Amino acid sequence: MTARHRAVVGSPRRSRPARRSPLELRNGAALAVLVLAGLGLAYVAVAPKHWLRGVLVMALAMGLAAVLRVVLPARQAGLLVVRSRLLDALWYAGVAAAMLILGLWLRASGRT
């Protein structure tokens, strides 16, 4: 039996399809849209007396970006990939922490 004949008829040793990881996503841009939707929701949540709620939602969205960048491989992280994995995750987490700390500090100091 020739190789061409096996390809047409089918090989007795069929390979199994590769299993997908539960975290594997087909569209990496969807993750960036998810993070941007969180940031957009934060802007909607900001009202004259509820600015802290918007800051907290923004910090949560940036924290989500940090977690997704750590967990997912670069091919699946899509638009969240800018630099190396560690640097991206540290940057997203740092921005989230800074927003959270500054928002809570402003609220506690009564400057708003």
Chimera marker file (.cmm) of the C-alpha trace (Angstrom):
<marker_set name="trace">
<marker id="1" x="0.000" y="0.000" z="0.000" r="1" g="1" b="0" radius="0.5"/>
<marker id="2" x="1.451" y="3.342" z="-0.991" r="1" g="1" b="0" radius="0.5"/>
<marker id="3" x="1.453" y="6.486" z="1.086" r="1" g="1" b="0" radius="0.5"/>
<marker id="4" x="-0.994" y="8.102" z="-1.301" r="1" g="1" b="0" radius="0.5"/>
<marker id="5" x="-3.343" y="5.138" z="-1.063" r="1" g="1" b="0" radius="0.5"/>
<marker id="6" x="-3.206" y="5.267" z="2.761" r="1" g="1" b="0" radius="0.5"/>
<marker id="7" x="-4.047" y="8.968" z="2.695" r="1" g="1" b="0" radius="0.5"/>
<marker id="8" x="-7.093" y="8.346" z="0.530" r="1" g="1" b="0" radius="0.5"/>
<marker id="9" x="-8.352" y="5.182" z="2.180" r="1" g="1" b="0" radius="0.5"/>
<marker id="10" x="-7.327" y="6.056" z="5.696" r="1" g="1" b="0" radius="0.5"/>
<marker id="11" x="-4.507" y="4.850" z="7.820" r="1" g="1" b="0" radius="0.5"/>
<marker id="12" x="-5.161" y="2.092" z="10.327" r="1" g="1" b="0" radius="0.5"/>
<marker id="13" x="-3.331" y="4.264" z="12.902" r="1" g="1" b="0" radius="0.5"/>
<marker id="14" x="-5.408" y="7.381" z="13.016" r="1" g="1" b="0" radius="0.5"/>
<marker id="15" x="-4.111" y="10.205" z="15.085" r="1" g="1" b="0" radius="0.5"/>
<marker id="16" x="-6.434" y="11.673" z="17.646" r="1" g="1" b="0" radius="0.5"/>
<marker id="17" x="-7.293" y="15.330" z="17.345" r="1" g="1" b="0" radius="0.5"/>
<marker id="18" x="-5.319" y="17.474" z="19.715" r="1" g="1" b="0" radius="0.5"/>
<marker id="19" x="-7.172" y="18.255" z="22.898" r="1" g="1" b="0" radius="0.5"/>
<marker id="20" x="-7.776" y="21.874" z="23.623" r="1" g="1" b="0" radius="0.5"/>
<marker id="21" x="-6.892" y="23.362" z="26.939" r="1" g="1" b="0" radius="0.5"/>
<marker id="22" x="-9.877" y="24.712" z="28.881" r="1" g="1" b="0" radius="0.5"/>
<marker id="23" x="-8.188" y="28.117" z="28.741" r="1" g="1" b="0" radius="0.5"/>
<marker id="24" x="-7.599" y="28.011" z="25.003" r="1" g="1" b="0" radius="0.5"/>
<marker id="25" x="-9.610" y="30.558" z="23.109" r="1" g="1" b="0" radius="0.5"/>
<marker id="26" x="-10.004" y="30.843" z="19.375" r="1" g="1" b="0" radius="0.5"/>
<marker id="27" x="-10.073" y="34.626" z="19.229" r="1" g="1" b="0" radius="0.5"/>
<marker id="28" x="-7.382" y="36.421" z="21.203" r="1" g="1" b="0" radius="0.5"/>
<marker id="29" x="-8.876" y="39.827" z="20.447" r="1" g="1" b="0" radius="0.5"/>
<marker id="30" x="-11.930" y="38.882" z="22.496" r="1" g="1" b="0" radius="0.5"/>
<marker id="31" x="-9.838" y="39.172" z="25.659" r="1" g="1" b="0" radius="0.5"/>
<marker id="32" x="-8.844" y="42.722" z="24.870" r="1" g="1" b="0" radius="0.5"/>
<marker id="33" x="-12.483" y="43.516" z="24.130" r="1" g="1" b="0" radius="0.5"/>
<marker id="34" x="-13.410" y="42.046" z="27.523" r="1" g="1" b="0" radius="0.5"/>
<marker id="35" x="-10.893" y="44.275" z="29.300" r="1" g="1" b="0" radius="0.5"/>
<marker id="36" x="-11.953" y="47.317" z="27.269" r="1" g="1" b="0" radius="0.5"/>
<marker id="37" x="-15.602" y="46.569" z="28.063" r="1" g="1" b="0" radius="0.5"/>
<marker id="38" x="-14.696" y="46.632" z="31.743" r="1" g="1" b="0" radius="0.5"/>
<marker id="39" x="-13.028" y="49.992" z="31.291" r="1" g="1" b="0" radius="0.5"/>
<marker id="40" x="-16.044" y="51.275" z="29.354" r="1" g="1" b="0" radius="0.5"/>
<marker id="41" x="-18.348" y="50.064" z="32.109" r="1" g="1" b="0" radius="0.5"/>
<marker id="42" x="-16.209" y="51.989" z="34.568" r="1" g="1" b="0" radius="0.5"/>
<marker id="43" x="-16.709" y="55.193" z="32.611" r="1" g="1" b="0" radius="0.5"/>
<marker id="44" x="-20.470" y="54.611" z="32.592" r="1" g="1" b="0" radius="0.5"/>
<marker id="45" x="-20.459" y="53.927" z="36.346" r="1" g="1" b="0" radius="0.5"/>
<marker id="46" x="-18.820" y="57.263" z="37.091" r="1" g="1" b="0" radius="0.5"/>
<marker id="47" x="-21.388" y="59.789" z="38.228" r="1" g="1" b="0" radius="0.5"/>
<marker id="48" x="-20.889" y="62.965" z="40.244" r="1" g="1" b="0" radius="0.5"/>
<marker id="49" x="-21.231" y="61.135" z="43.561" r="1" g="1" b="0" radius="0.5"/>
<marker id="50" x="-20.044" y="57.689" z="42.447" r="1" g="1" b="0" radius="0.5"/>
<marker id="51" x="-16.593" y="58.294" z="40.984" r="1" g="1" b="0" radius="0.5"/>
<marker id="52" x="-14.974" y="55.739" z="43.326" r="1" g="1" b="0" radius="0.5"/>
<marker id="53" x="-17.152" y="52.970" z="41.898" r="1" g="1" b="0" radius="0.5"/>
<marker id="54" x="-15.820" y="53.764" z="38.430" r="1" g="1" b="0" radius="0.5"/>
<marker id="55" x="-12.227" y="53.758" z="39.676" r="1" g="1" b="0" radius="0.5"/>
<marker id="56" x="-12.748" y="50.380" z="41.340" r="1" g="1" b="0" radius="0.5"/>
<marker id="57" x="-14.232" y="48.873" z="38.163" r="1" g="1" b="0" radius="0.5"/>
<marker id="58" x="-11.281" y="50.223" z="36.155" r="1" g="1" b="0" radius="0.5"/>
<marker id="59" x="-8.829" y="48.719" z="38.637" r="1" g="1" b="0" radius="0.5"/>
<marker id="60" x="-10.690" y="45.408" z="38.425" r="1" g="1" b="0" radius="0.5"/>
<marker id="61" x="-10.481" y="45.439" z="34.615" r="1" g="1" b="0" radius="0.5"/>
<marker id="62" x="-6.729" y="46.084" z="34.726" r="1" g="1" b="0" radius="0.5"/>
<marker id="63" x="-6.336" y="43.312" z="37.294" r="1" g="1" b="0" radius="0.5"/>
<marker id="64" x="-8.229" y="40.991" z="34.970" r="1" g="1" b="0" radius="0.5"/>
<marker id="65" x="-5.839" y="41.944" z="32.173" r="1" g="1" b="0" radius="0.5"/>
<marker id="66" x="-2.886" y="41.057" z="34.413" r="1" g="1" b="0" radius="0.5"/>
<marker id="67" x="-4.345" y="37.657" z="35.292" r="1" g="1" b="0" radius="0.5"/>
<marker id="68" x="-5.201" y="36.866" z="31.667" r="1" g="1" b="0" radius="0.5"/>
<marker id="69" x="-1.698" y="37.860" z="30.551" r="1" g="1" b="0" radius="0.5"/>
<marker id="70" x="-0.132" y="35.500" z="33.108" r="1" g="1" b="0" radius="0.5"/>
<marker id="71" x="-2.450" y="32.560" z="32.459" r="1" g="1" b="0" radius="0.5"/>
<marker id="72" x="-2.719" y="32.576" z="28.666" r="1" g="1" b="0" radius="0.5"/>
<marker id="73" x="0.084" y="31.955" z="26.181" r="1" g="1" b="0" radius="0.5"/>
<marker id="74" x="1.091" y="34.864" z="23.959" r="1" g="1" b="0" radius="0.5"/>
<marker id="75" x="-0.678" y="33.403" z="20.929" r="1" g="1" b="0" radius="0.5"/>
<marker id="76" x="-4.011" y="33.402" z="22.750" r="1" g="1" b="0" radius="0.5"/>
<marker id="77" x="-3.625" y="36.601" z="24.767" r="1" g="1" b="0" radius="0.5"/>
<marker id="78" x="-4.126" y="38.625" z="21.604" r="1" g="1" b="0" radius="0.5"/>
<marker id="79" x="-3.970" y="42.374" z="22.001" r="1" g="1" b="0" radius="0.5"/>
<marker id="80" x="-2.943" y="42.120" z="25.657" r="1" g="1" b="0" radius="0.5"/>
<marker id="81" x="0.554" y="41.177" z="24.500" r="1" g="1" b="0" radius="0.5"/>
<marker id="82" x="2.819" y="44.196" z="24.294" r="1" g="1" b="0" radius="0.5"/>
<marker id="83" x="6.110" y="43.126" z="25.860" r="1" g="1" b="0" radius="0.5"/>
<marker id="84" x="7.272" y="40.033" z="27.668" r="1" g="1" b="0" radius="0.5"/>
<marker id="85" x="4.732" y="38.154" z="29.784" r="1" g="1" b="0" radius="0.5"/>
<marker id="86" x="6.279" y="39.188" z="33.101" r="1" g="1" b="0" radius="0.5"/>
<marker id="87" x="6.606" y="42.843" z="32.176" r="1" g="1" b="0" radius="0.5"/>
<marker id="88" x="3.057" y="43.026" z="30.815" r="1" g="1" b="0" radius="0.5"/>
<marker id="89" x="1.612" y="41.364" z="33.920" r="1" g="1" b="0" radius="0.5"/>
<marker id="90" x="3.586" y="43.629" z="36.254" r="1" g="1" b="0" radius="0.5"/>
<marker id="91" x="2.506" y="46.713" z="34.319" r="1" g="1" b="0" radius="0.5"/>
<marker id="92" x="-1.199" y="45.779" z="34.320" r="1" g="1" b="0" radius="0.5"/>
<marker id="93" x="-1.095" y="44.827" z="38.009" r="1" g="1" b="0" radius="0.5"/>
<marker id="94" x="0.819" y="48.001" z="38.876" r="1" g="1" b="0" radius="0.5"/>
<marker id="95" x="-1.709" y="50.220" z="37.123" r="1" g="1" b="0" radius="0.5"/>
<marker id="96" x="-4.545" y="48.372" z="38.877" r="1" g="1" b="0" radius="0.5"/>
<marker id="97" x="-2.883" y="48.765" z="42.281" r="1" g="1" b="0" radius="0.5"/>
<marker id="98" x="-2.089" y="52.438" z="41.694" r="1" g="1" b="0" radius="0.5"/>
<marker id="99" x="-5.675" y="53.190" z="40.685" r="1" g="1" b="0" radius="0.5"/>
<marker id="100" x="-7.039" y="51.330" z="43.684" r="1" g="1" b="0" radius="0.5"/>
<marker id="101" x="-4.675" y="52.963" z="46.181" r="1" g="1" b="0" radius="0.5"/>
<marker id="102" x="-5.087" y="56.485" z="44.822" r="1" g="1" b="0" radius="0.5"/>
<marker id="103" x="-8.870" y="56.180" z="44.617" r="1" g="1" b="0" radius="0.5"/>
<marker id="104" x="-9.183" y="54.916" z="48.174" r="1" g="1" b="0" radius="0.5"/>
<marker id="105" x="-6.675" y="57.494" z="49.429" r="1" g="1" b="0" radius="0.5"/>
<marker id="106" x="-8.579" y="60.366" z="47.836" r="1" g="1" b="0" radius="0.5"/>
<marker id="107" x="-11.834" y="59.075" z="49.296" r="1" g="1" b="0" radius="0.5"/>
<marker id="108" x="-10.342" y="58.716" z="52.798" r="1" g="1" b="0" radius="0.5"/>
<marker id="109" x="-8.650" y="62.112" z="52.736" r="1" g="1" b="0" radius="0.5"/>
<marker id="110" x="-11.884" y="63.895" z="51.867" r="1" g="1" b="0" radius="0.5"/>
<marker id="111" x="-10.313" y="65.825" z="48.993" r="1" g="1" b="0" radius="0.5"/>
<marker id="112" x="-13.214" y="65.155" z="46.678" r="1" g="1" b="0" radius="0.5"/>
<link id1="1" id2="2" r="1" g="1" b="0" radius="0.2"/>
<link id1="2" id2="3" r="1" g="1" b="0" radius="0.2"/>
<link id1="3" id2="4" r="1" g="1" b="0" radius="0.2"/>
<link id1="4" id2="5" r="1" g="1" b="0" radius="0.2"/>
<link id1="5" id2="6" r="1" g="1" b="0" radius="0.2"/>
<link id1="6" id2="7" r="1" g="1" b="0" radius="0.2"/>
<link id1="7" id2="8" r="1" g="1" b="0" radius="0.2"/>
<link id1="8" id2="9" r="1" g="1" b="0" radius="0.2"/>
<link id1="9" id2="10" r="1" g="1" b="0" radius="0.2"/>
<link id1="10" id2="11" r="1" g="1" b="0" radius="0.2"/>
<link id1="11" id2="12" r="1" g="1" b="0" radius="0.2"/>
<link id1="12" id2="13" r="1" g="1" b="0" radius="0.2"/>
<link id1="13" id2="14" r="1" g="1" b="0" radius="0.2"/>
<link id1="14" id2="15" r="1" g="1" b="0" radius="0.2"/>
<link id1="15" id2="16" r="1" g="1" b="0" radius="0.2"/>
<link id1="16" id2="17" r="1" g="1" b="0" radius="0.2"/>
<link id1="17" id2="18" r="1" g="1" b="0" radius="0.2"/>
<link id1="18" id2="19" r="1" g="1" b="0" radius="0.2"/>
<link id1="19" id2="20" r="1" g="1" b="0" radius="0.2"/>
<link id1="20" id2="21" r="1" g="1" b="0" radius="0.2"/>
<link id1="21" id2="22" r="1" g="1" b="0" radius="0.2"/>
<link id1="22" id2="23" r="1" g="1" b="0" radius="0.2"/>
<link id1="23" id2="24" r="1" g="1" b="0" radius="0.2"/>
<link id1="24" id2="25" r="1" g="1" b="0" radius="0.2"/>
<link id1="25" id2="26" r="1" g="1" b="0" radius="0.2"/>
<link id1="26" id2="27" r="1" g="1" b="0" radius="0.2"/>
<link id1="27" id2="28" r="1" g="1" b="0" radius="0.2"/>
<link id1="28" id2="29" r="1" g="1" b="0" radius="0.2"/>
<link id1="29" id2="30" r="1" g="1" b="0" radius="0.2"/>
<link id1="30" id2="31" r="1" g="1" b="0" radius="0.2"/>
<link id1="31" id2="32" r="1" g="1" b="0" radius="0.2"/>
<link id1="32" id2="33" r="1" g="1" b="0" radius="0.2"/>
<link id1="33" id2="34" r="1" g="1" b="0" radius="0.2"/>
<link id1="34" id2="35" r="1" g="1" b="0" radius="0.2"/>
<link id1="35" id2="36" r="1" g="1" b="0" radius="0.2"/>
<link id1="36" id2="37" r="1" g="1" b="0" radius="0.2"/>
<link id1="37" id2="38" r="1" g="1" b="0" radius="0.2"/>
<link id1="38" id2="39" r="1" g="1" b="0" radius="0.2"/>
<link id1="39" id2="40" r="1" g="1" b="0" radius="0.2"/>
<link id1="40" id2="41" r="1" g="1" b="0" radius="0.2"/>
<link id1="41" id2="42" r="1" g="1" b="0" radius="0.2"/>
<link id1="42" id2="43" r="1" g="1" b="0" radius="0.2"/>
<link id1="43" id2="44" r="1" g="1" b="0" radius="0.2"/>
<link id1="44" id2="45" r="1" g="1" b="0" radius="0.2"/>
<link id1="45" id2="46" r="1" g="1" b="0" radius="0.2"/>
<link id1="46" id2="47" r="1" g="1" b="0" radius="0.2"/>
<link id1="47" id2="48" r="1" g="1" b="0" radius="0.2"/>
<link id1="48" id2="49" r="1" g="1" b="0" radius="0.2"/>
<link id1="49" id2="50" r="1" g="1" b="0" radius="0.2"/>
<link id1="50" id2="51" r="1" g="1" b="0" radius="0.2"/>
<link id1="51" id2="52" r="1" g="1" b="0" radius="0.2"/>
<link id1="52" id2="53" r="1" g="1" b="0" radius="0.2"/>
<link id1="53" id2="54" r="1" g="1" b="0" radius="0.2"/>
<link id1="54" id2="55" r="1" g="1" b="0" radius="0.2"/>
<link id1="55" id2="56" r="1" g="1" b="0" radius="0.2"/>
<link id1="56" id2="57" r="1" g="1" b="0" radius="0.2"/>
<link id1="57" id2="58" r="1" g="1" b="0" radius="0.2"/>
<link id1="58" id2="59" r="1" g="1" b="0" radius="0.2"/>
<link id1="59" id2="60" r="1" g="1" b="0" radius="0.2"/>
<link id1="60" id2="61" r="1" g="1" b="0" radius="0.2"/>
<link id1="61" id2="62" r="1" g="1" b="0" radius="0.2"/>
<link id1="62" id2="63" r="1" g="1" b="0" radius="0.2"/>
<link id1="63" id2="64" r="1" g="1" b="0" radius="0.2"/>
<link id1="64" id2="65" r="1" g="1" b="0" radius="0.2"/>
<link id1="65" id2="66" r="1" g="1" b="0" radius="0.2"/>
<link id1="66" id2="67" r="1" g="1" b="0" radius="0.2"/>
<link id1="67" id2="68" r="1" g="1" b="0" radius="0.2"/>
<link id1="68" id2="69" r="1" g="1" b="0" radius="0.2"/>
<link id1="69" id2="70" r="1" g="1" b="0" radius="0.2"/>
<link id1="70" id2="71" r="1" g="1" b="0" radius="0.2"/>
<link id1="71" id2="72" r="1" g="1" b="0" radius="0.2"/>
<link id1="72" id2="73" r="1" g="1" b="0" radius="0.2"/>
<link id1="73" id2="74" r="1" g="1" b="0" radius="0.2"/>
<link id1="74" id2="75" r="1" g="1" b="0" radius="0.2"/>
<link id1="75" id2="76" r="1" g="1" b="0" radius="0.2"/>
<link id1="76" id2="77" r="1" g="1" b="0" radius="0.2"/>
<link id1="77" id2="78" r="1" g="1" b="0" radius="0.2"/>
<link id1="78" id2="79" r="1" g="1" b="0" radius="0.2"/>
<link id1="79" id2="80" r="1" g="1" b="0" radius="0.2"/>
<link id1="80" id2="81" r="1" g="1" b="0" radius="0.2"/>
<link id1="81" id2="82" r="1" g="1" b="0" radius="0.2"/>
<link id1="82" id2="83" r="1" g="1" b="0" radius="0.2"/>
<link id1="83" id2="84" r="1" g="1" b="0" radius="0.2"/>
<link id1="84" id2="85" r="1" g="1" b="0" radius="0.2"/>
<link id1="85" id2="86" r="1" g="1" b="0" radius="0.2"/>
<link id1="86" id2="87" r="1" g="1" b="0" radius="0.2"/>
<link id1="87" id2="88" r="1" g="1" b="0" radius="0.2"/>
<link id1="88" id2="89" r="1" g="1" b="0" radius="0.2"/>
<link id1="89" id2="90" r="1" g="1" b="0" radius="0.2"/>
<link id1="90" id2="91" r="1" g="1" b="0" radius="0.2"/>
<link id1="91" id2="92" r="1" g="1" b="0" radius="0.2"/>
<link id1="92" id2="93" r="1" g="1" b="0" radius="0.2"/>
<link id1="93" id2="94" r="1" g="1" b="0" radius="0.2"/>
<link id1="94" id2="95" r="1" g="1" b="0" radius="0.2"/>
<link id1="95" id2="96" r="1" g="1" b="0" radius="0.2"/>
<link id1="96" id2="97" r="1" g="1" b="0" radius="0.2"/>
<link id1="97" id2="98" r="1" g="1" b="0" radius="0.2"/>
<link id1="98" id2="99" r="1" g="1" b="0" radius="0.2"/>
<link id1="99" id2="100" r="1" g="1" b="0" radius="0.2"/>
<link id1="100" id2="101" r="1" g="1" b="0" radius="0.2"/>
<link id1="101" id2="102" r="1" g="1" b="0" radius="0.2"/>
<link id1="102" id2="103" r="1" g="1" b="0" radius="0.2"/>
<link id1="103" id2="104" r="1" g="1" b="0" radius="0.2"/>
<link id1="104" id2="105" r="1" g="1" b="0" radius="0.2"/>
<link id1="105" id2="106" r="1" g="1" b="0" radius="0.2"/>
<link id1="106" id2="107" r="1" g="1" b="0" radius="0.2"/>
<link id1="107" id2="108" r="1" g="1" b="0" radius="0.2"/>
<link id1="108" id2="109" r="1" g="1" b="0" radius="0.2"/>
<link id1="109" id2="110" r="1" g="1" b="0" radius="0.2"/>
<link id1="110" id2="111" r="1" g="1" b="0" radius="0.2"/>
<link id1="111" id2="112" r="1" g="1" b="0" radius="0.2"/>
</marker_set>
